[in-house]
Amino acid sequence: MADKSVAVPGNRISLWKRLAPLAILVAILVAFFAFGLDNYATFDTLKDNREALLGFVRDNFVLAILIYVVGYALLTAASVPVASLVTVAGGFLFGIWLGTFLTVLAATVGATLLFLFARSALGEPLRQRAGPYIRKMEEGFQENQVNYLLFLRLVPVFPFFAVNLAPAFLGVGTVVFAVTTFIGIIPGTAVYTIVGAGLGSVFDRGEEFSLDSVLTPEILAALVGLGVLSLVPIVIKKLRRRAKAGRG
């Protein structure tokens, strides 16, 4: 007699397991705005609570570092658009060197979490359904993935969350993603952290502060220049191939 037992929908359960981490991150993003937390993510809040925050860091240094790193990582993973403000706050609370290191570490952890969750939930299914154009683009990206990723990180015109997601669909390895993220975001992070380290004097003078004043044309040009330098090895490689083909 044939077995008529009902099969367990394993594929559906597996899909939910893959999507659950992304769903949690989306929930964090929605909750951030639903509870009006964006209204507190301002420099006025930082200014009004200046002494309390600095006192907490002074009296609970290790705990303050832990809260900052974990909080920043979660905000990055959930793509909550407050990274620039929090980076400046990190410089204000921890100084240039420690603030830069903690922010780079936290941002790398958060970005890598989002990358891993996106790759697990959506990366493989999308690659399986991808057409020849997408597959060709993936092959070209993988050939020079380190240089491309460094360029995307160094030039601060690409949305950070987009650069976290795109490599998940292009077959980039976790180590390569994490290392290029850590290295590539150091210059931009340092700029915002340096500004944050001097924010106290701005508050003392009673001046207004805006993030628009951070990336001056000169600084932006310098960061773009670093990004262009990361692409030089690709250009050299292509020129050598053409020269070799010409001799052949």
C-alpha angles and dihedrals in degrees: 000000000000119000107249097179115138113254118234109246092238095164091055092049091048090051092053091049090053094046097044097082092050090047090054091052091049089050090054091051093049093045091052091063097031091060092044095244089143088070089065095046094092138109089243088064090050091048095047092050096037099120094042092051095046090047092052092050091048095048098036103029100157093042090048090053091049093049092048096048096044093043094047091047092052092047090050094047091049091046093234104173099235101091096114093050094046091047090055089047089052090057090047093052103035107023130241104299102037092036092054093047095047093047094047090048094048094044091049092051092048094045091048092050091053090046093052094045092048093047092049095046103035112002101081096039090051093048090050090054096039120120125232093270093058092045091051090050089050091052092049092048094049092052091063101016097138093055094043093049093048089051092051091049098044097049106070096208098085117084108255094224091051091054088050093053105038097064089053088067096043100061098255115165121243095239093049091048094049096045095047090046093051094047097036098054096048097090096047092042091050091054093054092041093052089052089050092051089060095043093099092067090050090054090047091055091048092236126152118248129205132180088227088074094058103072101053118184089258094053092044090051090051092051092047088050091055089049092052090050089057089061095052093090089056092052091048091049092052093047090052091050091051091048091049091048090050092053090048 
